[in-house]
Amino acid sequence: MSEETKQSSLTKMTPHELTQIVAGHEELFVLDVRNETEFNDWKIEGENIEIINIPYFDLLDGIDPALDRIPDHKRLLVVCAKEGSSQYIGEQIAETGRENIYYLEGGMKLWSEHLEPVKVGELQSGGEIYQFVRMGKGCLSYMVLSEDEAVVIDTARLIQPYIDIAKKHNVQIKHVLDTHLHADHISGGRDLSQAAGASYWLPPKDADEVTYPYNQLVENEDLLIGNGKVKVHPIYSPGHTIGSTSFLIDDQYLLTGDILFIASIGRPDLAGKAEDWVSDLRNSLYELYGNLPEQLVVLPAHFGQVTELDDQGKVSAKLGDLFSHNPGLNMADEIEFRKTVTENLPPQPNAYQEIRQTNMGRINPDEEQQREMEMGPNRCAVHDK
């Protein structure tokens, strides 16, 4: 959408369009009409996004409180939980003669679920790797393609975007992997493996309580795609969970799951084992990753702030750069490290216990329940507040 395009009536903005605005650092003014508690817990963020919160019920007697605070020279996006309230308020604002007024399609629920595929780069052995950015949730997943085969890693709950990319590139999804048993979002790994006729892989140390069959991800037992050209090399890297496993892709890319992020490191407390897993976390970060080549491109499973996205809308960094700039990799004192990753942590993800139980196959919530469980930020990092 062009900044110059003037709208004299209310227009729908899709999650894809909003993603482009956020990734492109474009200006946008957001009026969020959810209640204050929901707004304070989780909101749309971006480098050039201004946002205010005026609950819907405070505007039912008239929109003057909003008009007084909304600049008339910027695009305005009205958002709510599901869409209806934002449409109603947006229509009233547009009727006053204001221009460039939008409402968010599907509200914050659809924003939470939208996946944006971004090409990360080429593989030296032939092929490419895509990152699926879940902008509203901060989750990242991946597809590695070579010849006519693909591997998907840390699949989000909604699997159609992966199927669409595979179809677009005329590849067969051969393997579906999870770096660990997730606590912040419901894995679509099993569903995607069934839909694509692929094998599903999970670290066995995270799978003691799962109720379904899976293939065991074992360190150094490589998976091959592209007629054996591209190697997916599992590296056991516990700390966020006891089974956390990283993947070295084609000796170029290091998929770190929830162990290492761009601006932080993974928290060890989401299974109630923080004190037990601190030493594992430190060893994985400082010893294991510390002995890997600095030029590896780190691709994490999450991001905490939109500032972690680059100009192409993807999240990545050289491993050597992270050892220079990431605060979680620069705590020489072990006592300081232990204190940082076990005390004063951000709130735990919404419904994280129920999400873990769902990912084990022990409970089976319906679609709407799953959507509600996933609402809110991921909060998997130590430094996310």
Order of alpha helices (4+ residues) and beta strands (2+ residues): beta-alpha-beta-alpha-beta-alpha-beta-alpha-beta-alpha-beta-beta-beta-beta-alpha-beta-alpha-beta-beta-beta-beta-beta-beta-alpha-beta-beta-alpha-alpha-alpha-alpha
